């Protein structure tokens, strides 16, 4: 076994190998081991990111057996190729993450697969956060009811970027990932093959200011009938409690289900967001999987 820490960015060839490793693990486990954020940061210029590689042999000669990503805020993800599990690669990568991340370390375990709790407990980590993965199959939806003075239009790339980032930051001020998006983070998504401005809805007030938004997503790399996704729904603090969040959610669901004809819709919601979870339950979503975040005890 050989371990290597590489600063951002990864060489393109190595990034492609990591992407293939993640794809293989997802196919085996039924859950994606690396988030979209991590995959987008593999070979881009993102100062502060660290990439940890575990090889079954010498780098460049042996197979890539495992990979871990560590962000400057201490957030991390880890994946081991199915054929190399239970051979110490996960433990070695997690030890490296602890060495580099220290007390700030927060490691996501997507799907909370068997073995993740055991590995975390062995190195003194415990669950500090939960992220629910919900799914809804196509079924009739009520019409959205919009608060007075609200109109809806779609996002215009290049014109709405700054205003949207400002509302996103205030709507998710307590959310450690979503609320910290920069122009570069937004640009990464706008340049993806799946991006469709027709599915990115903005609710604007009478002054023209963005009051809330619902960004939907349909993946382009998941076969012929991919699930649609409630990518992110946010409401400005000045418009929270008006029913705008529910109306935006329904508008996006109708777009995905009735306009785009997806067979099902999925979303992620933080375990502490009880109001959103209650709304999604009322709209027919059920829990399909659970992601957990481990941190040093």
C-alpha positions in Angstrom: 0.0 0.0 0.0 1.2 3.5 -0.9 -0.4 6.7 0.4 -0.1 10.1 -1.3 -1.4 13.6 -0.5 -1.8 15.8 -3.5 -2.8 19.5 -3.4 -5.5 20.9 -5.8 -5.8 20.4 -8.6 -5.4 16.7 -9.5 -3.8 15.9 -12.8 -6.6 15.2 -15.4 -5.6 11.6 -15.8 -5.7 11.0 -12.1 -9.1 12.8 -11.8 -10.5 10.5 -14.5 -9.3 7.4 -12.5 -10.9 8.8 -9.3 -14.1 9.4 -11.2 -14.1 5.8 -12.5 -13.4 4.5 -9.0 -16.4 6.4 -7.7 -18.6 5.1 -10.6 -17.6 1.5 -9.8 -18.3 2.0 -6.1 -21.7 3.5 -6.9 -22.6 0.6 -9.2 -21.7 -1.9 -6.5 -23.3 -0.1 -3.5 -26.3 1.6 -5.1 -25.2 5.0 -3.7 -22.8 7.6 -4.9 -19.7 7.8 -2.6 -18.6 11.2 -3.7 -20.8 14.3 -3.9 -21.1 16.5 -7.0 -19.1 19.2 -5.1 -16.1 16.8 -4.7 -16.3 15.5 -8.3 -16.3 19.1 -9.6 -13.3 19.9 -7.5 -11.1 17.1 -8.7 -9.1 18.8 -11.5 -10.1 22.5 -11.0 -8.2 25.2 -9.2 -9.6 25.2 -5.7 -7.0 26.4 -3.2 -7.1 24.6 0.1 -8.5 21.3 -1.2 -6.4 18.2 -0.5 -6.7 14.9 -2.4 -5.6 11.7 -0.6 -4.8 8.7 -2.7 -4.2 5.1 -1.7 -2.5 2.8 -4.2 -2.2 -1.0 -4.1 1.4 -0.7 -5.1 3.5 2.3 -6.2 1.8 5.4 -7.6 1.6 5.2 -11.3 2.2 1.4 -11.2 -0.4 0.0 -8.8 -4.1 0.3 -8.9 -5.8 3.2 -7.2 -7.5 1.4 -4.3 -9.0 4.4 -2.5 -9.5 8.1 -2.5 -10.4 10.8 0.0 -11.2 14.5 -0.4 -10.6 17.1 2.2 -11.9 20.7 1.9 -10.4 23.8 3.7 -13.4 23.8 6.1 -12.7 20.2 7.2 -15.4 18.5 5.2 -14.3 15.2 3.7 -15.5 12.2 1.7 -13.8 8.8 1.3 -14.3 5.8 -1.1 -12.5 2.5 -1.4 -12.8 0.4 -4.6 -15.1 -2.6 -3.9 -12.3 -5.1 -4.6 -9.9 -3.5 -2.1 -12.2 -3.3 0.9 -11.4 -4.9 4.3 -7.7 -4.6 3.5 -6.9 -1.5 5.5 -7.2 1.1 2.8 -10.2 2.8 4.4 -8.5 2.9 7.8 -5.3 4.4 6.3 -7.2 7.1 4.4 -9.3 8.0 7.4 -6.1 8.3 9.5 -4.7 10.6 6.9 -7.8 12.7 7.0 -7.5 13.0 10.8 -3.9 14.0 10.4 -4.7 16.7 7.9 -8.1 17.8 9.2 -7.6 17.5 13.0 -10.5 18.6 15.1 -12.3 20.3 12.2 -12.7 17.1 10.3 -16.2 16.2 9.2 -16.5 13.0 7.1 -19.6 12.1 5.1 -20.7 8.5 4.8 -23.2 8.4 1.9 -25.9 5.8 2.4 -24.3 4.8 5.8 -23.2 1.5 4.3 -22.2 -1.4 6.5 -18.8 -0.9 7.9 -18.9 2.9 8.0 -20.0 3.1 11.6 -17.4 0.4 12.6 -14.6 2.3 10.9 -15.6 5.6 12.4 -15.9 4.2 15.9 -12.5 2.5 15.6 -10.9 5.9 15.1 -13.0 7.8 17.6 -15.5 9.5 15.3 -19.2 9.8 16.0 -22.3 11.0 14.1 -22.8 14.7 14.3 -25.2 15.3 11.3 -27.8 13.5 9.2 -28.8 14.2 5.6 -32.0 12.5 4.3 -32.3 11.4 0.7 -36.0 11.4 -0.2 -37.9 10.1 -3.2 -41.3 10.8 -4.7 -42.9 8.9 -7.6 -45.1 10.7 -10.1 -48.6 11.5 -8.7 -51.0 14.4 -9.0 -49.9 17.7 -7.4 -51.9 20.7 -6.1 -51.4 24.0 -7.9 -49.0 26.4 -6.2 -50.5 29.3 -4.4 -48.3 32.4 -4.7 -48.0 35.1 -2.0 -49.3 38.6 -3.1 -46.9 40.6 -5.2 -44.8 37.6 -6.3 -44.2 36.7 -9.9 -42.1 33.8 -11.3 -39.6 33.8 -14.1 -36.5 31.7 -15.0 -32.9 32.3 -14.2 -30.8 34.3 -16.8 -27.1 33.2 -16.6 -24.8 36.2 -16.4 -27.5 38.6 -15.4 -28.9 36.9 -12.2 -25.7 35.4 -10.8 -24.8 38.1 -8.3 -28.3 38.6 -7.0 -28.9 34.9 -6.7 -25.7 34.3 -4.8 -26.7 37.0 -2.3 -30.1 35.4 -1.7 -28.6 31.9 -1.6 -26.1 33.1 1.1 -28.8 34.6 3.3 -31.3 31.7 2.8 -28.6 29.2 3.8 -26.7 31.3 6.3 -26.5 28.4 8.7 -25.9 25.7 6.1 -22.1 25.0 5.9 -22.1 23.9 2.2 -24.8 25.6 0.3 -24.6 29.0 1.9 -20.9 29.4 1.1 -21.2 29.2 -2.7 -19.0 31.6 -4.7 -19.3 32.7 -8.3 -16.9 29.9 -9.2 -19.1 27.3 -7.6 -22.1 28.7 -9.5 -20.2 28.8 -12.7 -19.1 25.2 -12.3 -22.8 24.1 -12.2 -23.9 26.5 -15.0 -21.4 24.9 -17.3 -22.5 21.3 -16.6 -24.3 19.4 -19.4 -27.4 18.9 -17.2 -27.9 22.7 -16.6 -31.2 23.9 -18.0 -32.3 27.5 -17.3 -35.9 26.5 -18.0 -35.8 24.5 -14.8 -34.3 27.2 -12.6 -37.2 29.2 -11.2 -36.9 32.6 -9.5 -39.7 34.2 -7.5 -39.4 38.0 -7.6 -41.2 40.6 -5.6 -42.8 43.9 -6.9 -39.4 45.6 -6.8 -37.8 42.9 -9.0 -35.7 41.5 -6.2 -35.3 37.7 -5.9 -37.5 36.5 -3.0 -36.8 32.8 -3.5 -35.9 30.1 -6.0 -36.2 26.5 -7.0 -33.4 25.0 -9.1 -34.3 21.6 -10.6 -31.9 19.1 -12.2 -32.2 16.2 -14.5 -28.9 14.2 -14.7 -27.5 13.5 -18.2 -25.4 10.5 -17.1 -27.9 8.2 -15.5 -29.5 6.3 -18.4 -32.7 6.8 -20.3 -35.1 7.5 -17.4 -33.3 9.4 -14.7 -35.0 10.8 -11.7 -35.5 14.5 -11.5 -34.0 16.4 -8.6 -35.1 19.2 -6.3 -31.6 20.6 -6.6 -32.0 23.4 -4.2 -35.0 25.5 -2.9 -34.3 28.7 -1.0 -36.3 31.6 0.3 -35.0 35.0 1.4 -35.4 35.5 5.1 -37.7 38.5 4.5 -40.1 36.2 2.7 -40.0 33.1 4.9 -43.2 32.1 6.5 -45.4 33.3 3.6 -45.9 30.0 1.9 -43.4 30.9 -0.8 -41.2 27.8 -0.2 -44.1 25.4 -0.7 -45.3 27.3 -3.9 -41.8 27.2 -5.3 -41.4 23.5 -4.5 -44.7 22.7 -6.2 -43.8 24.7 -9.3 -40.5 22.8 -9.7 -42.2 19.5 -9.1 -44.8 20.3 -11.8 -42.0 21.2 -14.2 -40.1 17.9 -13.6 -43.2 15.7 -13.6 -45.6 17.3 -16.1 -43.2 19.2 -18.5 -40.2 16.9 -18.4 -42.0 13.6 -17.6 -39.5 12.2 -15.1 -40.6 8.9 -13.4 -39.7 10.1 -9.9 -38.1 13.1 -8.1 -35.4 13.0 -5.4 -33.9 15.5 -3.0 -31.6 15.9 0.0 -32.7 17.6 3.2 -30.8 18.2 6.4 -32.0 16.3 9.4 -32.3 19.5 11.4 -34.6 21.1 8.8 -37.8 19.8 10.4 -40.1 22.2 8.6 -38.8 21.2 5.1 -39.0 17.5 6.0 -42.6 17.9 7.1 -43.5 19.7 3.9 -41.8 17.0 1.7 -43.6 14.3 3.7 -47.0 16.0 3.0 -46.1 16.2 -0.7 -45.5 12.4 -0.9 -41.7 12.0 -0.4 -40.4 9.1 1.6 -36.9 8.3 2.9 -34.8 6.3 0.4 -31.4 6.6 2.1 -29.6 8.4 4.9 -26.2 10.1 4.8 -24.4 10.8 8.0 -21.4 13.0 8.9 -18.8 11.8 11.3 -16.6 14.0 13.4 -14.0 13.4 16.2 -15.8 12.7 19.4 
